Amino acid sequence: MKRAISAIWLCLALLGLLLLPGCLGDDEDDEEFESRPTLPSPATTAASGSGVAGGTDWYRPVPGTSWQWQLSGAINTGYDVTVYDIDLFDTDAALIAELQAAGRKVICYFSAGSYEEWRDDAARFPAEAVGETLDGWPDERWLDIRDAMVRQLMRQRLDLARAKGCDGVEPDNVTGFNNDTGFNLTAADQLDFNR
């Protein structure tokens, strides 16, 4: 079970790594993707196990990568791990830089599919785009991921991750189509949003 949960988190982190490069462009054409970067094939991945693919500067964790996943409280920087997965909003750029200077990669967590009333941008979410409470998380509510403002706010979160220097992102709650959100979300809606 522990291995399955680790695999899920690794997949989510990799999804975040794929989404972060989308922050490079301007906001003028956000609705249309004219081109997408191609990932290097597994054969071009550095054999050293560093996780850095040959010919790019994208970080790609390899199986067996060690992690510290901490989303609350003061971040303990004393763990001898390759990757820290920490909260995007609660972590400042200086701590991210400190971890990177110590040779760590930093993945920044944020909820991409739920409204959290305590977040700095919470007041900007349209009321009609805030849905049902997440099962097991009474302070979080699902978002209508089809809403243009929700999408803009998520792009801004990705921009914040880039500005803080995150090596990648972990977008959480990206399975609204499979939950009681209060919206009639389809798998196609979810896939479109996740891309």
C-alpha positions in Angstrom: 0.0 0.0 0.0 2.8 2.4 0.9 4.5 1.7 -2.4 1.2 2.4 -4.3 0.8 5.7 -2.5 4.4 6.7 -3.4 3.8 5.8 -7.0 0.7 8.0 -7.0 2.6 10.9 -5.6 5.4 10.4 -8.1 2.9 10.5 -10.9 1.3 13.7 -9.6 4.7 15.3 -9.3 5.6 14.3 -12.8 2.3 15.8 -14.0 3.3 19.0 -12.2 6.7 19.0 -13.9 5.0 18.8 -17.2 2.6 21.7 -16.4 5.3 24.1 -15.0 6.9 24.8 -18.4 3.5 26.2 -19.5 4.2 29.2 -17.4 7.0 30.3 -19.7 4.8 32.1 -22.2 2.8 35.3 -21.9 -0.9 35.2 -21.0 -2.1 36.5 -24.4 -2.7 33.1 -26.0 -3.5 31.0 -22.9 -6.6 29.5 -24.4 -4.7 28.2 -27.5 -1.6 26.0 -27.3 0.3 26.6 -30.6 3.0 24.1 -29.7 4.0 21.9 -26.9 7.5 20.9 -25.8 8.4 17.3 -26.4 9.8 15.3 -23.6 13.1 13.4 -24.2 12.7 9.7 -24.5 13.7 7.6 -21.6 16.9 6.6 -23.5 18.1 10.2 -23.2 17.7 10.4 -19.4 21.0 10.8 -17.6 22.4 7.4 -16.6 23.8 8.9 -13.4 20.4 8.7 -11.7 20.4 12.4 -11.2 16.9 12.6 -12.7 18.0 15.3 -15.2 17.2 14.3 -18.7 20.0 14.8 -21.2 19.6 17.9 -23.4 17.1 19.6 -21.1 17.0 21.2 -17.7 13.7 19.6 -16.7 14.0 17.6 -13.5 12.6 14.1 -13.9 12.7 12.0 -10.7 13.8 8.4 -11.2 12.5 5.3 -9.4 13.9 5.2 -5.9 14.2 8.9 -5.5 14.1 9.9 -1.8 11.5 12.4 -0.7 10.5 14.6 2.2 6.8 15.5 1.8 5.8 18.2 4.3 2.8 20.5 3.7 2.5 22.2 7.1 4.7 23.6 9.9 8.2 24.8 9.8 10.1 22.8 7.1 12.7 20.5 8.5 15.6 21.0 6.1 17.8 18.4 7.8 16.6 15.3 5.9 19.1 13.7 3.5 16.7 13.4 0.6 16.8 14.3 -3.1 13.4 16.0 -3.2 11.3 18.2 -0.9 7.6 18.5 -1.7 6.4 21.6 0.2 3.4 24.0 0.2 3.6 26.6 -2.6 1.9 29.3 -0.6 3.5 28.7 2.8 7.1 28.5 1.6 9.1 31.6 0.6 11.6 31.8 -2.3 14.5 32.0 0.2 13.8 28.6 1.7 13.4 27.1 -1.8 16.7 28.6 -2.8 18.3 27.3 0.5 17.1 23.7 -0.3 18.4 24.0 -3.9 21.7 25.3 -2.7 22.0 22.2 -0.6 21.5 20.0 -3.7 17.7 19.4 -3.2 15.0 19.6 -5.8 11.8 21.4 -4.7 8.3 20.4 -5.8 5.7 22.9 -4.8 2.3 21.6 -3.7 -1.0 23.5 -4.4 -4.6 22.4 -4.8 -5.5 22.8 -8.5 -9.1 21.5 -8.1 -10.3 22.7 -4.8 -11.1 26.0 -3.1 -9.3 26.6 0.2 -10.7 29.6 2.0 -7.4 30.4 3.8 -5.4 30.9 0.6 -4.3 34.4 -0.4 -6.3 34.2 -3.7 -9.5 32.7 -2.1 -11.6 35.9 -2.5 -10.9 35.9 -6.3 -12.8 32.6 -7.0 -16.3 33.2 -8.3 -19.0 31.9 -6.0 -20.7 30.0 -8.8 -17.5 28.1 -9.4 -17.2 26.8 -5.8 -19.0 23.5 -5.3 -19.4 20.6 -2.8 -17.1 19.9 0.1 -14.3 17.4 -0.5 -15.0 14.1 1.3 -12.8 14.0 4.4 -11.7 17.7 4.0 -14.4 19.9 5.5 -12.5 23.1 4.8 -12.1 22.4 1.0 -14.6 22.6 -1.8 -14.5 21.4 -5.3 -14.0 23.9 -8.1 -15.7 24.1 -11.5 -12.6 23.5 -13.5 -14.3 24.7 -16.7 -14.7 28.2 -15.3 -12.4 30.7 -17.0 -11.5 32.6 -13.8 -10.6 29.3 -12.1 -8.3 28.5 -14.9 -6.7 31.9 -14.8 -6.1 31.6 -11.1 -4.4 28.2 -11.6 -2.2 29.7 -14.3 -1.3 32.4 -11.7 -0.4 29.7 -9.2 1.9 28.1 -11.7 3.4 31.5 -12.4 4.0 31.9 -8.6 5.7 28.5 -8.5 8.0 29.6 -11.3 8.7 33.0 -9.6 9.6 31.2 -6.4 12.0 28.9 -8.2 10.2 25.6 -7.7 11.7 22.8 -9.8 8.2 21.4 -10.3 4.6 21.4 -8.9 2.3 18.9 -7.3 -1.2 19.9 -8.4 -3.7 18.2 -6.0 -7.4 17.4 -6.4 -7.3 16.9 -10.1 -10.0 14.1 -10.2 -13.1 16.2 -9.8 -14.8 14.3 -12.7 -14.8 11.2 -10.5 -16.2 12.9 -7.4 -19.4 14.6 -6.2 -18.3 18.2 -7.0 -21.7 19.8 -7.5 -20.8 20.2 -11.2 -21.4 17.8 -14.1 -17.7 17.4 -14.9 -16.7 14.8 -17.4 -13.4 12.9 -17.9 -12.9 15.1 -21.0 -13.4 18.3 -18.9 -10.8 17.0 -16.4 -8.3 16.0 -19.0 -8.6 19.4 -20.7 -8.0 21.2 -17.4 -5.1 18.9 -16.4 -3.3 19.6 -19.6 
